[in-house]
Amino acid sequence: MTSLEALQRAFIDQRNGIFIHFNSGTAQYHESDIIDWDYGVTGKNDPRRHPFDPATWNPDRLDTAQWAAVAKSAGARFAALTTKHHEGFCLWPTQTTTHCVTSGQVTTDVVGSYLKDFRAAGIEAGLYFSMLDLQHDITATHCTSADKAMIHAQLTELLTNYGEIPFLITDGWNAPWGGPSYQDLPFAEVDDWVKSLQPNCLLMNIGSVDDLSTTDILFFENAAGQETAASFAGPGIACNLFTTSWFWKDRYATEPLKSVDWALGLADQYNRQNVNFMLNINPDVHGQVAPNLAAQLAAYGQRYQQPASLTELPAGWLRR
């Protein structure tokens, strides 16, 4: 078994995870019909429709310990936080841009707080990072050497300032929804950079669903319709959500959620294929998980059955 295969197996044995979507979209779109982000503006000479003013960032009751407690109640073994989504706002005090928490009304290092509280809860805490960055014009049609240097600098901050990061989920990279191409930003270049900083950090790229040439684990955004083939045997990860969008909407406080039975059915289907399943937490504009979502995740955790650990890699396991 190679070192990568050993890391893959250890990750797949966790099975049950939580995705945390909390970023500028939380603050900007919670009262609107815009779904998650300024979709469709990907450097195709379109103007930004909804630029975000970081001075309006104000999660005045931010509570990452509550997030961790909710994730723990759901039986989560691992979690990921959107450190930077497609619109370029950084949840840590980066030195690369003022478009980050240090320019907000609440200047808390959300990345650091999340990692501290999730580690304390015994949940393996990884990070999400978008290559597509509308604020800094890193898109499908624009990714210069300076842009690449910024990406490298931001990843270096995330992977050197916070201790061990077991996995990094990337997004908006050679994707139909936009982001740099592999020609402009080669996968191997970033993979080598990540591994030079954290040799045991799995790099998982959302949208890489065919083979392991551009990811360490195949990543299926199930909520966007990405599905595994019936013959798939791992390693994979899929994500979905009880609400109708990844980031918080005010109506979610009272709107009916998808059922626990639905979520358990997906988890069982994927776990049988050696695919981890992540459910989403979308904290509200204040930085809190709504009571109804917290209760739904707890009900899920009470019924979720953790599969046995793998004793060997199954036939059909994808290899690089």
Buried (B, 14 or more C-beta within 10 A) or exposed (E): EEEBBEBBBBBBBBBBBBBBBBBBBBBBBBEEEBEBBBEEBBBEEEEEEBBBEBEEBEBEEBBBBBBBBBBBBBBBBBBBBBBBBBBBBBBBBBEBBEBBBBBBEBEBBBBBBBBBBBBEBEBBBBBBBBBBBBBBBBBBEBBEEEBBEBBBBBBBBBBEBBEEBBBBBBBBBBBEBBBBBBEBBBBEEBBEBBBEBBEBBBBBBBBBBEEBEBBBBBBBBBBEEBEBEEEBBBBBBBBBBBBEBBBBBEEBEEEEBBEBEEBBEBBEBBBEBBBBBBBBBBBBBBBBBBEBBBBBBBBBBEEBEEBEEBEEBEEEBBEE
